Amino acid sequence: MSPKAPAVLPKNFEEYNEQRKASFLKVKDFKEAGGHLVGYLCSYTPLEIIDAAGASAVGLCGTSNETVPIAETVLPANLCPLIKSTYGFALSDKCPFTYFSDIIVGETTCDGKKKMYELLADIKDVHILHLPQSQERAWEADAWYEEVKLFKEALEAKYGVTITEDDLREAARRRNRLRRALLSLHQAQQNVPAPLSGVEMMSTLAAGNFNFDLESYTQSVEALAAEVQEKVTAGKPAEGIAEGAKRILLTGCPSGGLINKVGRTIENNGGVLVCLDDCTGERTTAMMVDEEAPDILRAIADRYLQIHCSVMTPNSGRMDHTLEQVRKYQADGVVDAILTACHTFNVESSLMQRTMEDAGVPYMKLETDYSESDLGQLETRLSAFIEMV
């Protein structure tokens, strides 16, 4: 199956609700105005390369149970919900960002994803980044650099452009500016009381994945950060959070599909999320690209390879960093959210539990998916955990 024509709406467009129709029309207008769109799924995707190519990077829809049944007509049921949701949105034409992407960037972070990308390539043009499985050997950094270089060359060929060193350096400056704004939001949560609810923080991060105007999103985050700093100065707590709420650090799998199910449930039951410690959270946001490095492409590659994902082995840096975050954010407890069938994070949860228990930090592992079938049980467990800490 060849990629769809970029300016043609899906056949089932009229069946969509008004919000989804508006999103499709917005992206359609962007494409017809000459915009280029690159879809991605993972934090290892070097966004500076996309920016430097004159394209906009946009996250793929993949955080909803809506399209999981559609995906299960092709994929096995006992697969990570993020993988099934992402493929289901592509298969059903229900995500404007997936539908209108010129090319999708995949990565070999897990077996389920990399095999799903093979099927996705029947629908869209897909470029795969081959990720090393460790950060310890020097040759792995070199191999990843070659992958990033290959990605740069693929986008140059795709769009008929030349990506210069100046382009990459400017892209790094723009991305670092956004990271600094997001980091100030994260770090504001170190204050007692926390000025933001975790749900508000998670929603802000999720919005950034689907905003293909980098400048406008950066400005909106900077404006929010300024507002939050005013609340910190005034000692104002987050709205809707009970006084004396237990401070919770959320770690584990990508949390985008768990904003309401986990985030809101924590904050409706006497807790407040003060630290997001997943791959889109504080620890990854704090990683900057060295804008002045002699080899800017190498600096970009090195920045992304530092990310602590459970696909890396060993991955002890993640446990060490999470414990450091517990102390910095004065967390009363840790919730480790594991998506069903995410084997790497599920196995690694034993190491996380050991680390927290050795340090005397209350810990709870929560295995779930995007459906609401276990919502009652989840609320009971989270409520009991928060009361206990």
KEFIPA-764121 format. One record per residue (C-alpha): x, y negated, z negated; residue in one letter; residue number from 1. Coordinates in pm, whole numbers. Example, Ala and Ser with C-alpha at 12.3 -4.5 7.8 and 13.67 -1.06 7.14 Angstrom:
<zazas>
ZAZA     xx     yy     zz residuo num
ZAZA   1230    450   -780       A   1
ZAZA   1367    106   -714       S   2
</zazas>
This chain:
<zazas>
ZAZA     xx     yy     zz residuo num
ZAZA      0      0      0       M   1
ZAZA    148   -337     97       S   2
ZAZA    146   -638   -137       P   3
ZAZA   -171   -848   -124       K   4
ZAZA   -183  -1178     65       A   5
ZAZA   -111  -1448   -197       P   6
ZAZA   -399  -1687   -125       A   7
ZAZA   -679  -1432    -97       V   8
ZAZA   -897  -1378   -405       L   9
ZAZA   -980  -1023   -521       P  10
ZAZA  -1286   -857   -370       K  11
ZAZA  -1449   -834   -712       N  12
ZAZA  -1380  -1201   -798       F  13
ZAZA  -1752  -1288   -828       E  14
ZAZA  -1792  -1024  -1100       E  15
ZAZA  -1546  -1199  -1332       Y  16
ZAZA  -1648  -1428  -1618       N  17
ZAZA  -1598  -1802  -1581       E  18
ZAZA  -1274  -1816  -1779       Q  19
ZAZA  -1113  -1547  -1563       R  20
ZAZA  -1240  -1711  -1244       K  21
ZAZA  -1087  -2041  -1355       A  22
ZAZA   -750  -1870  -1414       S  23
ZAZA   -757  -1711  -1070       F  24
ZAZA   -842  -2040   -902       L  25
ZAZA   -567  -2223  -1093       K  26
ZAZA   -303  -1973   -981       V  27
ZAZA   -444  -1968   -628       K  28
ZAZA   -408  -2348   -608       D  29
ZAZA    -51  -2320   -736       F  30
ZAZA     37  -2067   -466       K  31
ZAZA   -132  -2264   -187       E  32
ZAZA     67  -2571   -294       A  33
ZAZA    384  -2378   -221       G  34
ZAZA    454  -2240   -568       G  35
ZAZA    647  -1916   -616       H  36
ZAZA    548  -1677   -894       L  37
ZAZA    758  -1401  -1051       V  38
ZAZA    582  -1167  -1294       G  39
ZAZA    766  -1002  -1582       Y  40
ZAZA    687   -792  -1886       L  41
ZAZA    992   -773  -2109       C  42
ZAZA   1212  -1005  -2317       S  43
ZAZA   1520   -868  -2139       Y  44
ZAZA   1413  -1044  -1816       T  45
ZAZA   1667  -1327  -1755       P  46
ZAZA   1421  -1612  -1702       L  47
ZAZA   1694  -1862  -1613       E  48
ZAZA   1752  -1674  -1287       I  49
ZAZA   1385  -1712  -1194       I  50
ZAZA   1388  -2082  -1286       D  51
ZAZA   1705  -2143  -1086       A  52
ZAZA   1545  -1981   -780       A  53
ZAZA   1273  -2249   -787       G  54
ZAZA   1008  -1999   -898       A  55
ZAZA    787  -1987  -1205       S  56
ZAZA    812  -1697  -1447       A  57
ZAZA    482  -1566  -1580       V  58
ZAZA    397  -1277  -1809       G  59
ZAZA    185   -990  -1685       L  60
ZAZA   -148   -920  -1851       C  61
ZAZA    -99   -613  -2065       G  62
ZAZA   -227   -683  -2416       T  63
ZAZA   -591   -577  -2394       S  64
ZAZA   -782   -251  -2415       N  65
ZAZA  -1010   -367  -2131       E  66
ZAZA   -822   -196  -1849       T  67
ZAZA   -686    107  -2036       V  68
ZAZA   -969    337  -1913       P  69
ZAZA   -892    230  -1555       I  70
ZAZA   -524    307  -1604       A  71
ZAZA   -604    648  -1751       E  72
ZAZA   -750    754  -1417       T  73
ZAZA   -385    767  -1305       V  74
ZAZA   -168    760  -1618       L  75
ZAZA   -174   1008  -1908       P  76
ZAZA   -389    911  -2205       A  77
ZAZA   -109    972  -2457       N  78
ZAZA     95    676  -2334       L  79
ZAZA    177    339  -2489       C  80
ZAZA   -124    101  -2463       P  81
ZAZA     97   -182  -2336       L  82
ZAZA    202     30  -2038       I  83
ZAZA   -152    146  -1967       K  84
ZAZA   -300   -202  -2004       S  85
ZAZA    -38   -357  -1774       T  86
ZAZA    -94    -96  -1504       Y  87
ZAZA   -471   -113  -1547       G  88
ZAZA   -473   -489  -1485       F  89
ZAZA   -269   -438  -1168       A  90
ZAZA   -488   -152  -1048       L  91
ZAZA   -813   -341  -1109       S  92
ZAZA   -703   -686   -978       D  93
ZAZA   -821   -840  -1306       K  94
ZAZA   -504  -1035  -1391       C  95
ZAZA   -437  -1348  -1180       P  96
ZAZA    -69  -1350  -1271       F  97
ZAZA    -10   -991  -1168       T  98
ZAZA   -229  -1030   -859       Y  99
ZAZA    -59  -1345   -729       F 100
ZAZA    301  -1257   -822       S 101
ZAZA    540  -1253   -526       D 102
ZAZA    752   -999   -708       I 103
ZAZA    739   -822  -1044       I 104
ZAZA   1049   -766  -1255       V 105
ZAZA   1059   -432  -1435       G 106
ZAZA   1323   -291  -1665       E 107
ZAZA   1430     51  -1789       T 108
ZAZA   1351     -8  -2157       T 109
ZAZA   1157    317  -2193       C 110
ZAZA   1069    623  -1987       D 111
ZAZA    699    539  -1972       G 112
ZAZA    760    192  -1838       K 113
ZAZA   1015    285  -1576       K 114
ZAZA    792    557  -1433       K 115
ZAZA    490    325  -1440       M 116
ZAZA    691     72  -1239       Y 117
ZAZA    728    333   -964       E 118
ZAZA    350    344   -935       L 119
ZAZA    324    -32   -963       L 120
ZAZA    556    -59   -662       A 121
ZAZA    271     85   -451       D 122
ZAZA     75   -232   -531       I 123
ZAZA    338   -507   -561       K 124
ZAZA    700   -577   -473       D 125
ZAZA    897   -462   -780       V 126
ZAZA   1259   -522   -879       H 127
ZAZA   1399   -300  -1156       I 128
ZAZA   1667   -414  -1400       L 129
ZAZA   1869   -113  -1522       H 130
ZAZA   1931   -185  -1886       L 131
ZAZA   2222    -28  -2079       P 132
ZAZA   2117    177  -2381       Q 133
ZAZA   2378     29  -2614       S 134
ZAZA   2551   -302  -2686       Q 135
ZAZA   2873   -156  -2824       E 136
ZAZA   3081    -54  -2521       R 137
ZAZA   3251   -328  -2318       A 138
ZAZA   3161   -163  -1989       W 139
ZAZA   2791   -186  -2079       E 140
ZAZA   2814   -564  -2092       A 141
ZAZA   2986   -554  -1754       D 142
ZAZA   2718   -323  -1612       A 143
ZAZA   2442   -555  -1736       W 144
ZAZA   2621   -855  -1585       Y 145
ZAZA   2615   -674  -1249       E 146
ZAZA   2241   -609  -1293       E 147
ZAZA   2176   -977  -1359       V 148
ZAZA   2390  -1069  -1058       K 149
ZAZA   2196   -823   -843       L 150
ZAZA   1870   -978   -965       F 151
ZAZA   1998  -1322   -867       K 152
ZAZA   2082  -1193   -519       E 153
ZAZA   1741  -1027   -487       A 154
ZAZA   1560  -1355   -561       L 155
ZAZA   1788  -1544   -321       E 156
ZAZA   1692  -1298    -47       A 157
ZAZA   1324  -1304   -145       K 158
ZAZA   1292  -1682   -126       Y 159
ZAZA   1567  -1767    121       G 160
ZAZA   1754  -1986   -127       V 161
ZAZA   2104  -2012   -272       T 162
ZAZA   2121  -2021   -652       I 163
ZAZA   2419  -2234   -749       T 164
ZAZA   2609  -2251  -1075       E 165
ZAZA   2458  -2597  -1134       D 166
ZAZA   2109  -2451  -1084       D 167
ZAZA   2179  -2184  -1346       L 168
ZAZA   2327  -2431  -1591       R 169
ZAZA   2029  -2664  -1561       E 170
ZAZA   1792  -2369  -1602       A 171
ZAZA   1978  -2267  -1919       A 172
ZAZA   1940  -2620  -2057       R 173
ZAZA   1565  -2617  -1992       R 174
ZAZA   1516  -2276  -2149       R 175
ZAZA   1729  -2367  -2450       N 176
ZAZA   1521  -2679  -2499       R 177
ZAZA   1207  -2464  -2518       L 178
ZAZA   1380  -2216  -2751       R 179
ZAZA   1481  -2496  -2987       R 180
ZAZA   1123  -2624  -3000       A 181
ZAZA    988  -2274  -3068       L 182
ZAZA   1261  -2213  -3325       L 183
ZAZA   1157  -2523  -3518       S 184
ZAZA    803  -2381  -3535       L 185
ZAZA    929  -2047  -3661       H 186
ZAZA   1160  -2202  -3919       Q 187
ZAZA    891  -2434  -4052       A 188
ZAZA    731  -2117  -4191       Q 189
ZAZA   1019  -2088  -4438       Q 190
ZAZA    847  -2359  -4640       N 191
ZAZA    614  -2282  -4930       V 192
ZAZA    329  -2319  -4858       P 193
ZAZA    358  -2216  -4493       A 194
ZAZA    232  -2499  -4268       P 195
ZAZA    104  -2266  -3991       L 196
ZAZA   -107  -1957  -3988       S 197
ZAZA     58  -1660  -3823       G 198
ZAZA   -236  -1630  -3587       V 199
ZAZA   -173  -1984  -3465       E 200
ZAZA    195  -1904  -3415       M 201
ZAZA    120  -1580  -3230       M 202
ZAZA   -134  -1757  -3008       S 203
ZAZA    116  -2030  -2922       T 204
ZAZA    373  -1770  -2818       L 205
ZAZA    117  -1576  -2616       A 206
ZAZA     11  -1893  -2433       A 207
ZAZA    370  -1949  -2326       G 208
ZAZA    379  -1614  -2148       N 209
ZAZA     99  -1722  -1916       F 210
ZAZA    196  -2086  -1861       N 211
ZAZA    388  -2117  -1535       F 212
ZAZA    466  -2487  -1591       D 213
ZAZA    776  -2471  -1810       L 214
ZAZA    800  -2846  -1865       E 215
ZAZA    439  -2892  -1979       S 216
ZAZA    457  -2592  -2212       Y 217
ZAZA    784  -2718  -2363       T 218
ZAZA    627  -3059  -2423       Q 219
ZAZA    323  -2903  -2589       S 220
ZAZA    543  -2696  -2822       V 221
ZAZA    753  -3001  -2909       E 222
ZAZA    436  -3196  -2990       A 223
ZAZA    308  -2912  -3209       L 224
ZAZA    645  -2887  -3383       A 225
ZAZA    629  -3259  -3465       A 226
ZAZA    279  -3216  -3611       E 227
ZAZA    394  -2919  -3817       V 228
ZAZA    691  -3114  -3951       Q 229
ZAZA    450  -3385  -4069       E 230
ZAZA    253  -3116  -4255       K 231
ZAZA    574  -2988  -4412       V 232
ZAZA    667  -3339  -4528       T 233
ZAZA    321  -3385  -4675       A 234
ZAZA    323  -3039  -4833       G 235
ZAZA      4  -2937  -4654       K 236
ZAZA    -66  -2562  -4627       P 237
ZAZA   -190  -2386  -4316       A 238
ZAZA   -562  -2430  -4257       E 239
ZAZA   -779  -2135  -4350       G 240
ZAZA   -511  -1968  -4562       I 241
ZAZA   -592  -1895  -4924       A 242
ZAZA   -382  -2060  -5193       E 243
ZAZA   -119  -1818  -5318       G 244
ZAZA   -148  -1597  -5008       A 245
ZAZA    111  -1321  -4995       K 246
ZAZA    387  -1398  -4746       R 247
ZAZA    414  -1124  -4483       I 248
ZAZA    683  -1055  -4223       L 249
ZAZA    555   -872  -3914       L 250
ZAZA    803   -657  -3725       T 251
ZAZA    790   -367  -3477       G 252
ZAZA    654   -350  -3123       C 253
ZAZA    556   -657  -2917       P 254
ZAZA    265   -810  -3108       S 255
ZAZA     85   -996  -2828       G 256
ZAZA   -205   -749  -2816       G 257
ZAZA   -237   -742  -3194       L 258
ZAZA   -305  -1110  -3268       I 259
ZAZA   -658  -1053  -3393       N 260
ZAZA   -639   -689  -3492       K 261
ZAZA   -332   -719  -3714       V 262
ZAZA   -253  -1090  -3748       G 263
ZAZA   -603  -1209  -3827       R 264
ZAZA   -676   -908  -4049       T 265
ZAZA   -370   -987  -4261       I 266
ZAZA   -475  -1348  -4296       E 267
ZAZA   -839  -1262  -4370       N 268
ZAZA   -730  -1039  -4658       N 269
ZAZA   -509  -1258  -4872       G 270
ZAZA   -193  -1275  -4663       G 271
ZAZA    -18  -1526  -4440       V 272
ZAZA    222  -1429  -4160       L 273
ZAZA    534  -1634  -4223       V 274
ZAZA    775  -1455  -3987       C 275
ZAZA    730  -1281  -3653       L 276
ZAZA   1019  -1043  -3613       D 277
ZAZA    931   -868  -3287       D 278
ZAZA   1115   -913  -2956       C 279
ZAZA    940  -1246  -2890       T 280
ZAZA    984  -1373  -3245       G 281
ZAZA   1236  -1577  -3438       E 282
ZAZA   1542  -1354  -3398       R 283
ZAZA   1518  -1352  -3017       T 284
ZAZA   1413  -1716  -2989       T 285
ZAZA   1725  -1816  -3186       A 286
ZAZA   1952  -1665  -2918       M 287
ZAZA   2069  -1950  -2696       M 288
ZAZA   2259  -1943  -2368       V 289
ZAZA   2600  -2110  -2391       D 290
ZAZA   2530  -2397  -2150       E 291
ZAZA   2897  -2493  -2127       E 292
ZAZA   3038  -2144  -2068       A 293
ZAZA   3290  -2124  -1780       P 294
ZAZA   3087  -1842  -1622       D 295
ZAZA   2724  -1942  -1672       I 296
ZAZA   2587  -1625  -1512       L 297
ZAZA   2791  -1418  -1758       R 298
ZAZA   2664  -1633  -2045       A 299
ZAZA   2304  -1572  -1938       I 300
ZAZA   2363  -1197  -1914       A 301
ZAZA   2536  -1187  -2254       D 302
ZAZA   2250  -1372  -2420       R 303
ZAZA   1988  -1120  -2313       Y 304
ZAZA   2194   -813  -2395       L 305
ZAZA   2205   -925  -2761       Q 306
ZAZA   1831   -860  -2805       I 307
ZAZA   1765   -600  -3076       H 308
ZAZA   1521   -356  -2916       C 309
ZAZA   1466     -2  -3042       S 310
ZAZA   1576    133  -2701       V 311
ZAZA   1930     43  -2804       M 312
ZAZA   2129    302  -2995       T 313
ZAZA   2252    238  -3249       P 314
ZAZA   2030    -57  -3339       N 315
ZAZA   2135   -126  -3697       S 316
ZAZA   2155   -498  -3620       G 317
ZAZA   1777   -510  -3614       R 318
ZAZA   1744   -374  -3967       M 319
ZAZA   2014   -607  -4098       D 320
ZAZA   1851   -906  -3935       H 321
ZAZA   1501   -820  -4057       T 322
ZAZA   1627   -797  -4414       L 323
ZAZA   1795  -1136  -4370       E 324
ZAZA   1464  -1276  -4242       Q 325
ZAZA   1280  -1140  -4545       V 326
ZAZA   1508  -1347  -4764       R 327
ZAZA   1504  -1661  -4549       K 328
ZAZA   1125  -1662  -4520       Y 329
ZAZA   1067  -1550  -4881       Q 330
ZAZA    848  -1265  -4757       A 331
ZAZA    659  -1064  -5019       D 332
ZAZA    624   -765  -4789       G 333
ZAZA    693   -622  -4442       V 334
ZAZA    438   -477  -4199       V 335
ZAZA    594   -266  -3922       D 336
ZAZA    339   -252  -3636       A 337
ZAZA    398     43  -3401       I 338
ZAZA    202     87  -3079       L 339
ZAZA     77    442  -3031       T 340
ZAZA    324    657  -2834       A 341
ZAZA    607    402  -2861       C 342
ZAZA    853    670  -2964       H 343
ZAZA   1163    454  -3007       T 344
ZAZA   1003    209  -3250       F 345
ZAZA    816    493  -3420       N 346
ZAZA   1135    688  -3494       V 347
ZAZA   1322    370  -3587       E 348
ZAZA   1053    286  -3844       S 349
ZAZA   1217    544  -4075       S 350
ZAZA   1536    337  -4071       L 351
ZAZA   1340     16  -4128       M 352
ZAZA   1152    172  -4420       Q 353
ZAZA   1476    293  -4577       R 354
ZAZA   1634    -52  -4539       T 355
ZAZA   1339   -229  -4702       M 356
ZAZA   1293     21  -4983       E 357
ZAZA   1664     15  -5069       D 358
ZAZA   1632   -364  -5100       A 359
ZAZA   1314   -339  -5309       G 360
ZAZA   1093   -495  -5040       V 361
ZAZA    735   -358  -5008       P 362
ZAZA    695   -196  -4666       Y 363
ZAZA    404    -58  -4465       M 364
ZAZA    412    118  -4129       K 365
ZAZA    105     61  -3916       L 366
ZAZA     55    273  -3604       E 367
ZAZA   -223    146  -3379       T 368
ZAZA   -333     54  -3026       D 369
ZAZA   -545   -217  -2863       Y 370
ZAZA   -884    -56  -2927       S 371
ZAZA  -1111   -133  -3223       E 372
ZAZA  -1172    231  -3314       S 373
ZAZA   -943    215  -3619       D 374
ZAZA  -1021   -142  -3722       L 375
ZAZA  -1204    -47  -4042       G 376
ZAZA   -928    183  -4161       Q 377
ZAZA   -665    -74  -4066       L 378
ZAZA   -838   -347  -4267       E 379
ZAZA   -864   -119  -4570       T 380
ZAZA   -494    -33  -4554       R 381
ZAZA   -375   -389  -4499       L 382
ZAZA   -598   -523  -4776       S 383
ZAZA   -464   -264  -5019       A 384
ZAZA   -104   -335  -4918       F 385
ZAZA   -143   -711  -4960       I 386
ZAZA   -305   -665  -5301       E 387
ZAZA    -23   -434  -5402       M 388
ZAZA    256   -677  -5309       V 389
</zazas>
